[in-house]
């Protein structure tokens, strides 16, 4: 297991739609181990495979002491009245903006043995499930900002010391 470096805004892997996980081989097991170890660092609610440079549909999460992962996740349900909620992203460090998210979400997928799994939650977990599945579709949270707010975010990125 290895804590992997997070890819930053501008890396093409973050803008590419991810391929489904195929064979559940040793490589997939190692990827899951790395995702789970990488998400366990303080301040991390989720890490998607493209954030560590791997273009497949997989993510890990770490919310309220619950740590897990999903392979080939599909966001199958969102519910409640969408609300603006503060959000940041490891791939866009230092920025924090309000994004419209549903207060409840459910994702289905599989585990490393091919067994079906379902992760469902409210609040921060719902937000993380939506955020991480966006990553797998090549979207960053800044893509969901209102146009004026997105312009501010893009200026902040250009002025950042990491870009």
Biotite code that builds the C-alpha atoms (Angstrom):
import biotite.structure as struc

atoms = struc.array([
    struc.Atom([0.000, 0.000, 0.000], chain_id="A", res_id=1, res_name="UNK", atom_name="CA", element="C"),
    struc.Atom([1.174, 3.465, -0.863], chain_id="A", res_id=2, res_name="UNK", atom_name="CA", element="C"),
    struc.Atom([-0.082, 6.990, -0.297], chain_id="A", res_id=3, res_name="UNK", atom_name="CA", element="C"),
    struc.Atom([-0.163, 8.293, -3.844], chain_id="A", res_id=4, res_name="UNK", atom_name="CA", element="C"),
    struc.Atom([0.478, 11.864, -4.977], chain_id="A", res_id=5, res_name="UNK", atom_name="CA", element="C"),
    struc.Atom([-2.648, 13.825, -5.942], chain_id="A", res_id=6, res_name="UNK", atom_name="CA", element="C"),
    struc.Atom([-2.807, 15.089, -9.528], chain_id="A", res_id=7, res_name="UNK", atom_name="CA", element="C"),
    struc.Atom([-3.583, 18.795, -9.812], chain_id="A", res_id=8, res_name="UNK", atom_name="CA", element="C"),
    struc.Atom([-5.823, 20.899, -12.039], chain_id="A", res_id=9, res_name="UNK", atom_name="CA", element="C"),
    struc.Atom([-4.321, 20.984, -15.519], chain_id="A", res_id=10, res_name="UNK", atom_name="CA", element="C"),
    struc.Atom([-3.423, 17.285, -15.572], chain_id="A", res_id=11, res_name="UNK", atom_name="CA", element="C"),
    struc.Atom([-5.343, 15.742, -18.509], chain_id="A", res_id=12, res_name="UNK", atom_name="CA", element="C"),
    struc.Atom([-6.270, 12.606, -16.532], chain_id="A", res_id=13, res_name="UNK", atom_name="CA", element="C"),
    struc.Atom([-8.630, 14.778, -14.443], chain_id="A", res_id=14, res_name="UNK", atom_name="CA", element="C"),
    struc.Atom([-10.599, 15.788, -17.561], chain_id="A", res_id=15, res_name="UNK", atom_name="CA", element="C"),
    struc.Atom([-10.947, 12.337, -19.102], chain_id="A", res_id=16, res_name="UNK", atom_name="CA", element="C"),
    struc.Atom([-13.923, 10.044, -18.698], chain_id="A", res_id=17, res_name="UNK", atom_name="CA", element="C"),
    struc.Atom([-12.711, 6.941, -16.895], chain_id="A", res_id=18, res_name="UNK", atom_name="CA", element="C"),
    struc.Atom([-12.924, 3.412, -18.252], chain_id="A", res_id=19, res_name="UNK", atom_name="CA", element="C"),
    struc.Atom([-14.740, 0.743, -16.252], chain_id="A", res_id=20, res_name="UNK", atom_name="CA", element="C"),
    struc.Atom([-12.605, -1.510, -14.079], chain_id="A", res_id=21, res_name="UNK", atom_name="CA", element="C"),
    struc.Atom([-12.183, -4.764, -16.001], chain_id="A", res_id=22, res_name="UNK", atom_name="CA", element="C"),
    struc.Atom([-10.459, -7.823, -14.610], chain_id="A", res_id=23, res_name="UNK", atom_name="CA", element="C"),
    struc.Atom([-10.319, -7.869, -10.833], chain_id="A", res_id=24, res_name="UNK", atom_name="CA", element="C"),
    struc.Atom([-6.651, -8.768, -10.814], chain_id="A", res_id=25, res_name="UNK", atom_name="CA", element="C"),
    struc.Atom([-3.710, -7.946, -8.558], chain_id="A", res_id=26, res_name="UNK", atom_name="CA", element="C"),
    struc.Atom([-3.431, -4.500, -10.164], chain_id="A", res_id=27, res_name="UNK", atom_name="CA", element="C"),
    struc.Atom([-6.991, -3.619, -9.147], chain_id="A", res_id=28, res_name="UNK", atom_name="CA", element="C"),
    struc.Atom([-6.364, -4.910, -5.627], chain_id="A", res_id=29, res_name="UNK", atom_name="CA", element="C"),
    struc.Atom([-3.232, -2.729, -5.408], chain_id="A", res_id=30, res_name="UNK", atom_name="CA", element="C"),
    struc.Atom([-5.172, 0.281, -6.733], chain_id="A", res_id=31, res_name="UNK", atom_name="CA", element="C"),
    struc.Atom([-7.850, -0.176, -4.069], chain_id="A", res_id=32, res_name="UNK", atom_name="CA", element="C"),
    struc.Atom([-5.185, -0.473, -1.359], chain_id="A", res_id=33, res_name="UNK", atom_name="CA", element="C"),
    struc.Atom([-3.562, 2.749, -2.583], chain_id="A", res_id=34, res_name="UNK", atom_name="CA", element="C"),
    struc.Atom([-6.906, 4.603, -2.802], chain_id="A", res_id=35, res_name="UNK", atom_name="CA", element="C"),
    struc.Atom([-7.844, 3.563, 0.718], chain_id="A", res_id=36, res_name="UNK", atom_name="CA", element="C"),
    struc.Atom([-4.445, 4.477, 2.159], chain_id="A", res_id=37, res_name="UNK", atom_name="CA", element="C"),
    struc.Atom([-4.392, 7.806, 0.295], chain_id="A", res_id=38, res_name="UNK", atom_name="CA", element="C"),
    struc.Atom([-7.868, 8.831, 1.526], chain_id="A", res_id=39, res_name="UNK", atom_name="CA", element="C"),
    struc.Atom([-6.915, 8.191, 5.153], chain_id="A", res_id=40, res_name="UNK", atom_name="CA", element="C"),
    struc.Atom([-4.705, 11.276, 5.408], chain_id="A", res_id=41, res_name="UNK", atom_name="CA", element="C"),
    struc.Atom([-6.308, 14.043, 7.500], chain_id="A", res_id=42, res_name="UNK", atom_name="CA", element="C"),
    struc.Atom([-8.815, 16.301, 5.757], chain_id="A", res_id=43, res_name="UNK", atom_name="CA", element="C"),
    struc.Atom([-9.712, 13.871, 2.988], chain_id="A", res_id=44, res_name="UNK", atom_name="CA", element="C"),
    struc.Atom([-13.318, 12.804, 2.379], chain_id="A", res_id=45, res_name="UNK", atom_name="CA", element="C"),
    struc.Atom([-12.683, 11.065, -0.933], chain_id="A", res_id=46, res_name="UNK", atom_name="CA", element="C"),
    struc.Atom([-10.089, 10.220, -3.571], chain_id="A", res_id=47, res_name="UNK", atom_name="CA", element="C"),
    struc.Atom([-10.966, 9.158, -7.110], chain_id="A", res_id=48, res_name="UNK", atom_name="CA", element="C"),
    struc.Atom([-8.625, 7.011, -9.207], chain_id="A", res_id=49, res_name="UNK", atom_name="CA", element="C"),
    struc.Atom([-7.886, 9.791, -11.727], chain_id="A", res_id=50, res_name="UNK", atom_name="CA", element="C"),
    struc.Atom([-6.686, 11.975, -8.855], chain_id="A", res_id=51, res_name="UNK", atom_name="CA", element="C"),
    struc.Atom([-3.827, 9.504, -8.415], chain_id="A", res_id=52, res_name="UNK", atom_name="CA", element="C"),
    struc.Atom([-3.273, 9.207, -12.167], chain_id="A", res_id=53, res_name="UNK", atom_name="CA", element="C"),
    struc.Atom([-5.333, 6.109, -12.942], chain_id="A", res_id=54, res_name="UNK", atom_name="CA", element="C"),
    struc.Atom([-8.132, 6.499, -15.496], chain_id="A", res_id=55, res_name="UNK", atom_name="CA", element="C"),
    struc.Atom([-10.542, 3.859, -14.206], chain_id="A", res_id=56, res_name="UNK", atom_name="CA", element="C"),
    struc.Atom([-13.884, 4.080, -12.416], chain_id="A", res_id=57, res_name="UNK", atom_name="CA", element="C"),
    struc.Atom([-12.923, 3.674, -8.762], chain_id="A", res_id=58, res_name="UNK", atom_name="CA", element="C"),
    struc.Atom([-12.897, 5.851, -5.678], chain_id="A", res_id=59, res_name="UNK", atom_name="CA", element="C"),
    struc.Atom([-12.370, 5.684, -1.940], chain_id="A", res_id=60, res_name="UNK", atom_name="CA", element="C"),
    struc.Atom([-14.140, 7.648, 0.780], chain_id="A", res_id=61, res_name="UNK", atom_name="CA", element="C"),
    struc.Atom([-13.488, 8.579, 4.399], chain_id="A", res_id=62, res_name="UNK", atom_name="CA", element="C"),
    struc.Atom([-16.448, 10.243, 6.116], chain_id="A", res_id=63, res_name="UNK", atom_name="CA", element="C"),
    struc.Atom([-17.193, 10.225, 9.840], chain_id="A", res_id=64, res_name="UNK", atom_name="CA", element="C"),
    struc.Atom([-14.819, 7.318, 10.443], chain_id="A", res_id=65, res_name="UNK", atom_name="CA", element="C"),
    struc.Atom([-16.340, 5.217, 7.655], chain_id="A", res_id=66, res_name="UNK", atom_name="CA", element="C"),
    struc.Atom([-13.669, 4.278, 5.130], chain_id="A", res_id=67, res_name="UNK", atom_name="CA", element="C"),
    struc.Atom([-14.449, 2.357, 1.979], chain_id="A", res_id=68, res_name="UNK", atom_name="CA", element="C"),
    struc.Atom([-14.217, 2.170, -1.787], chain_id="A", res_id=69, res_name="UNK", atom_name="CA", element="C"),
    struc.Atom([-16.387, 1.452, -4.803], chain_id="A", res_id=70, res_name="UNK", atom_name="CA", element="C"),
    struc.Atom([-15.369, 0.005, -8.165], chain_id="A", res_id=71, res_name="UNK", atom_name="CA", element="C"),
    struc.Atom([-17.419, 0.930, -11.236], chain_id="A", res_id=72, res_name="UNK", atom_name="CA", element="C"),
    struc.Atom([-19.641, 3.246, -9.194], chain_id="A", res_id=73, res_name="UNK", atom_name="CA", element="C"),
    struc.Atom([-22.890, 4.549, -10.606], chain_id="A", res_id=74, res_name="UNK", atom_name="CA", element="C"),
    struc.Atom([-24.721, 7.408, -8.929], chain_id="A", res_id=75, res_name="UNK", atom_name="CA", element="C"),
    struc.Atom([-28.177, 5.813, -8.921], chain_id="A", res_id=76, res_name="UNK", atom_name="CA", element="C"),
    struc.Atom([-30.048, 8.176, -6.638], chain_id="A", res_id=77, res_name="UNK", atom_name="CA", element="C"),
    struc.Atom([-29.990, 11.734, -5.419], chain_id="A", res_id=78, res_name="UNK", atom_name="CA", element="C"),
    struc.Atom([-32.809, 13.219, -3.418], chain_id="A", res_id=79, res_name="UNK", atom_name="CA", element="C"),
    struc.Atom([-33.855, 16.161, -1.348], chain_id="A", res_id=80, res_name="UNK", atom_name="CA", element="C"),
    struc.Atom([-33.764, 19.809, -2.255], chain_id="A", res_id=81, res_name="UNK", atom_name="CA", element="C"),
    struc.Atom([-30.365, 20.710, -3.769], chain_id="A", res_id=82, res_name="UNK", atom_name="CA", element="C"),
    struc.Atom([-28.512, 23.245, -1.670], chain_id="A", res_id=83, res_name="UNK", atom_name="CA", element="C"),
    struc.Atom([-25.362, 25.318, -1.945], chain_id="A", res_id=84, res_name="UNK", atom_name="CA", element="C"),
    struc.Atom([-22.672, 23.807, 0.210], chain_id="A", res_id=85, res_name="UNK", atom_name="CA", element="C"),
    struc.Atom([-19.009, 24.680, 0.647], chain_id="A", res_id=86, res_name="UNK", atom_name="CA", element="C"),
    struc.Atom([-16.742, 22.346, -1.244], chain_id="A", res_id=87, res_name="UNK", atom_name="CA", element="C"),
    struc.Atom([-13.075, 21.975, -2.046], chain_id="A", res_id=88, res_name="UNK", atom_name="CA", element="C"),
    struc.Atom([-10.969, 19.463, -3.929], chain_id="A", res_id=89, res_name="UNK", atom_name="CA", element="C"),
    struc.Atom([-7.540, 17.945, -3.406], chain_id="A", res_id=90, res_name="UNK", atom_name="CA", element="C"),
    struc.Atom([-6.859, 18.497, -7.117], chain_id="A", res_id=91, res_name="UNK", atom_name="CA", element="C"),
    struc.Atom([-7.626, 22.218, -6.789], chain_id="A", res_id=92, res_name="UNK", atom_name="CA", element="C"),
    struc.Atom([-5.882, 22.935, -3.468], chain_id="A", res_id=93, res_name="UNK", atom_name="CA", element="C"),
    struc.Atom([-6.657, 25.999, -1.434], chain_id="A", res_id=94, res_name="UNK", atom_name="CA", element="C"),
    struc.Atom([-9.962, 26.830, -3.122], chain_id="A", res_id=95, res_name="UNK", atom_name="CA", element="C"),
    struc.Atom([-13.325, 26.592, -1.410], chain_id="A", res_id=96, res_name="UNK", atom_name="CA", element="C"),
    struc.Atom([-16.578, 27.493, -3.175], chain_id="A", res_id=97, res_name="UNK", atom_name="CA", element="C"),
    struc.Atom([-20.298, 26.845, -2.770], chain_id="A", res_id=98, res_name="UNK", atom_name="CA", element="C"),
    struc.Atom([-21.601, 24.108, -5.077], chain_id="A", res_id=99, res_name="UNK", atom_name="CA", element="C"),
    struc.Atom([-25.164, 22.925, -5.584], chain_id="A", res_id=100, res_name="UNK", atom_name="CA", element="C"),
    struc.Atom([-25.426, 19.361, -4.210], chain_id="A", res_id=101, res_name="UNK", atom_name="CA", element="C"),
    struc.Atom([-28.244, 17.051, -3.188], chain_id="A", res_id=102, res_name="UNK", atom_name="CA", element="C"),
    struc.Atom([-28.417, 16.255, 0.533], chain_id="A", res_id=103, res_name="UNK", atom_name="CA", element="C"),
    struc.Atom([-28.853, 12.504, -0.118], chain_id="A", res_id=104, res_name="UNK", atom_name="CA", element="C"),
    struc.Atom([-27.068, 10.211, -2.580], chain_id="A", res_id=105, res_name="UNK", atom_name="CA", element="C"),
    struc.Atom([-26.685, 6.524, -3.341], chain_id="A", res_id=106, res_name="UNK", atom_name="CA", element="C"),
    struc.Atom([-23.966, 4.821, -5.377], chain_id="A", res_id=107, res_name="UNK", atom_name="CA", element="C"),
    struc.Atom([-23.864, 1.202, -6.486], chain_id="A", res_id=108, res_name="UNK", atom_name="CA", element="C"),
    struc.Atom([-20.864, -0.727, -7.753], chain_id="A", res_id=109, res_name="UNK", atom_name="CA", element="C"),
    struc.Atom([-18.718, -3.721, -6.919], chain_id="A", res_id=110, res_name="UNK", atom_name="CA", element="C"),
    struc.Atom([-15.929, -4.651, -4.525], chain_id="A", res_id=111, res_name="UNK", atom_name="CA", element="C"),
    struc.Atom([-12.590, -6.277, -5.436], chain_id="A", res_id=112, res_name="UNK", atom_name="CA", element="C"),
    struc.Atom([-14.237, -9.704, -5.434], chain_id="A", res_id=113, res_name="UNK", atom_name="CA", element="C"),
    struc.Atom([-16.973, -8.639, -7.850], chain_id="A", res_id=114, res_name="UNK", atom_name="CA", element="C"),
    struc.Atom([-19.674, -8.552, -5.179], chain_id="A", res_id=115, res_name="UNK", atom_name="CA", element="C"),
    struc.Atom([-22.295, -5.810, -5.511], chain_id="A", res_id=116, res_name="UNK", atom_name="CA", element="C"),
    struc.Atom([-22.013, -2.983, -3.002], chain_id="A", res_id=117, res_name="UNK", atom_name="CA", element="C"),
    struc.Atom([-24.112, 0.048, -2.248], chain_id="A", res_id=118, res_name="UNK", atom_name="CA", element="C"),
    struc.Atom([-23.078, 3.194, -0.415], chain_id="A", res_id=119, res_name="UNK", atom_name="CA", element="C"),
    struc.Atom([-25.808, 5.595, 0.626], chain_id="A", res_id=120, res_name="UNK", atom_name="CA", element="C"),
    struc.Atom([-25.713, 8.639, 2.806], chain_id="A", res_id=121, res_name="UNK", atom_name="CA", element="C"),
    struc.Atom([-26.672, 12.144, 3.712], chain_id="A", res_id=122, res_name="UNK", atom_name="CA", element="C"),
    struc.Atom([-24.707, 15.336, 4.239], chain_id="A", res_id=123, res_name="UNK", atom_name="CA", element="C"),
    struc.Atom([-20.946, 15.047, 3.777], chain_id="A", res_id=124, res_name="UNK", atom_name="CA", element="C"),
    struc.Atom([-21.153, 11.436, 2.555], chain_id="A", res_id=125, res_name="UNK", atom_name="CA", element="C"),
    struc.Atom([-23.763, 12.394, -0.065], chain_id="A", res_id=126, res_name="UNK", atom_name="CA", element="C"),
    struc.Atom([-21.565, 15.281, -1.133], chain_id="A", res_id=127, res_name="UNK", atom_name="CA", element="C"),
    struc.Atom([-18.496, 13.019, -1.387], chain_id="A", res_id=128, res_name="UNK", atom_name="CA", element="C"),
    struc.Atom([-20.363, 10.426, -3.459], chain_id="A", res_id=129, res_name="UNK", atom_name="CA", element="C"),
    struc.Atom([-21.462, 13.103, -5.926], chain_id="A", res_id=130, res_name="UNK", atom_name="CA", element="C"),
    struc.Atom([-18.021, 14.749, -5.992], chain_id="A", res_id=131, res_name="UNK", atom_name="CA", element="C"),
    struc.Atom([-16.117, 11.500, -6.592], chain_id="A", res_id=132, res_name="UNK", atom_name="CA", element="C"),
    struc.Atom([-18.454, 10.216, -9.320], chain_id="A", res_id=133, res_name="UNK", atom_name="CA", element="C"),
    struc.Atom([-18.036, 13.590, -11.043], chain_id="A", res_id=134, res_name="UNK", atom_name="CA", element="C"),
    struc.Atom([-14.269, 12.948, -11.106], chain_id="A", res_id=135, res_name="UNK", atom_name="CA", element="C"),
    struc.Atom([-14.858, 9.661, -12.917], chain_id="A", res_id=136, res_name="UNK", atom_name="CA", element="C"),
    struc.Atom([-16.763, 11.542, -15.623], chain_id="A", res_id=137, res_name="UNK", atom_name="CA", element="C"),
    struc.Atom([-13.903, 14.018, -16.073], chain_id="A", res_id=138, res_name="UNK", atom_name="CA", element="C"),
    struc.Atom([-15.596, 16.808, -14.104], chain_id="A", res_id=139, res_name="UNK", atom_name="CA", element="C"),
    struc.Atom([-14.232, 18.938, -11.298], chain_id="A", res_id=140, res_name="UNK", atom_name="CA", element="C"),
    struc.Atom([-16.383, 20.712, -8.761], chain_id="A", res_id=141, res_name="UNK", atom_name="CA", element="C"),
    struc.Atom([-15.444, 24.063, -10.274], chain_id="A", res_id=142, res_name="UNK", atom_name="CA", element="C"),
    struc.Atom([-17.342, 22.993, -13.409], chain_id="A", res_id=143, res_name="UNK", atom_name="CA", element="C"),
    struc.Atom([-20.536, 23.126, -11.353], chain_id="A", res_id=144, res_name="UNK", atom_name="CA", element="C"),
    struc.Atom([-20.043, 26.718, -10.180], chain_id="A", res_id=145, res_name="UNK", atom_name="CA", element="C"),
    struc.Atom([-22.201, 29.581, -11.395], chain_id="A", res_id=146, res_name="UNK", atom_name="CA", element="C"),
    struc.Atom([-20.377, 31.465, -14.163], chain_id="A", res_id=147, res_name="UNK", atom_name="CA", element="C"),
    struc.Atom([-19.375, 34.468, -12.025], chain_id="A", res_id=148, res_name="UNK", atom_name="CA", element="C"),
    struc.Atom([-18.122, 32.192, -9.235], chain_id="A", res_id=149, res_name="UNK", atom_name="CA", element="C"),
    struc.Atom([-16.292, 30.013, -11.771], chain_id="A", res_id=150, res_name="UNK", atom_name="CA", element="C"),
    struc.Atom([-14.453, 33.079, -13.110], chain_id="A", res_id=151, res_name="UNK", atom_name="CA", element="C"),
    struc.Atom([-13.344, 33.860, -9.550], chain_id="A", res_id=152, res_name="UNK", atom_name="CA", element="C"),
    struc.Atom([-12.168, 30.269, -9.066], chain_id="A", res_id=153, res_name="UNK", atom_name="CA", element="C"),
    struc.Atom([-10.221, 30.306, -12.336], chain_id="A", res_id=154, res_name="UNK", atom_name="CA", element="C"),
    struc.Atom([-8.508, 33.556, -11.311], chain_id="A", res_id=155, res_name="UNK", atom_name="CA", element="C"),
    struc.Atom([-7.638, 31.984, -7.938], chain_id="A", res_id=156, res_name="UNK", atom_name="CA", element="C"),
    struc.Atom([-6.144, 28.984, -9.757], chain_id="A", res_id=157, res_name="UNK", atom_name="CA", element="C"),
    struc.Atom([-4.051, 31.193, -12.059], chain_id="A", res_id=158, res_name="UNK", atom_name="CA", element="C"),
    struc.Atom([-2.785, 33.173, -9.049], chain_id="A", res_id=159, res_name="UNK", atom_name="CA", element="C"),
    struc.Atom([-2.057, 30.088, -6.931], chain_id="A", res_id=160, res_name="UNK", atom_name="CA", element="C"),
    struc.Atom([1.478, 29.000, -6.134], chain_id="A", res_id=161, res_name="UNK", atom_name="CA", element="C"),
    struc.Atom([0.825, 25.425, -7.306], chain_id="A", res_id=162, res_name="UNK", atom_name="CA", element="C"),
    struc.Atom([-0.494, 26.129, -10.829], chain_id="A", res_id=163, res_name="UNK", atom_name="CA", element="C"),
])
